Amino acid sequence: MRYLITGGAGFIGSHLADHLLAQGHHVHAFDNLSTGSLDTIAHLANHERFALTIGDVCNKSALETAASGCDRIVHLAAAVGVKHILEHPVETITTNVRGTEHVLEIAEAQDSLTLIASTSEVYGKALETVDNLDTLAEDGPWVLGATSKRRWAYACTKAMDEFLALAYASEYGTPVIAARFFNTVGPRQTGQYGMVVPSFVKQALAGEPITVYGDGRQTRCFTHVQDAVEVVDSLMNTESAHGEVFNIGRPDPISINTLAERVRELSGADVPINHIPYDEAYGDGFEDMRRRTPDMSKLQAAIGTRPERDLDTILRDVIDHERAKQQDMHSENGV
Ligand code: UDP
């Protein structure tokens, strides 16, 4: 099979490329390197079944050229990271809306099976505002905040992407799947755009205080990136999944305070854990989500499995990766 991965130089994209190449497929990565990086795919530079186009999904003709001859598309290109999204609201909205529209137009013209990346952000504040709701199911409610709160633009555009993908499926018969990723983490993810796990690990390894935003009692469910790419692969090979939306996560909520403690323990770093008010971290009027736990029964029923790697496994992998990176940098500098 020939795969086009938009966002192929990104964190999830590079792991998906590794996974698909290991299975003998061809991979064409398409990335504008805005948040992706050549470092994530440097090891693939001379791979005979790997190609890279540096381009923007908002440029339809460049995307069309890269997609030509591809059997399948995985659309991961998006503005990512809460801090990045808050700082670049226009890029967030145009990339997520226009880029996805281009991908779907091409998918329809080529009849290419396409997976569109969505996000657990689309559920917004549902768990804290809807009575008797403990987990988030694909067809359940979602509650976003005001348009004056920039954070919600990301969720809103991703929900629009899902609507558009499902519209292509029902109106034109385009084979599409939408996948809502829940806090996917693992080696190669950068903390530069605000993600919590790489940020904490970097702080701990540098001997700096770990900075928890808010009271730290908010929870998240973390998914190992390797689990996430295996699920993407399985979904694309499951015909009953076409035209459907799936959660990709693990229903095991961890408070950010506990996360900070686990990072400190597993890294062996003797650093303090500091709490910083949200306004100081993100600017005025920021709204966080207190809870976000997926219902995984739909995915389990569709592919017979679900992400299983636990938080300690994830953290050990991230810590080992960061340590190896630091070691490489030291030896390059002759230290
Ligand atoms: N967070 C934190 N310190 C950091 C980065 C994030 O305490 O350095 C918190 C953040 O406020 C949120 C949680 O960790 O409550 C997850 O943040 P992330 O940006 O990784 O993902 P998202 O908010 O999109 O779930």
Boltz pocket constraint, residues with backbone or C-beta under 6 A from the ligand:
constraints:
  - pocket:
      binder: B
      contacts: [[A, 81], [A, 82], [A, 183], [A, 193], [A, 194], [A, 195], [A, 196], [A, 197], [A, 199], [A, 200], [A, 211], [A, 212], [A, 213], [A, 214], [A, 218], [A, 220], [A, 256], [A, 288], [A, 289]]
      max_distance: 6.0
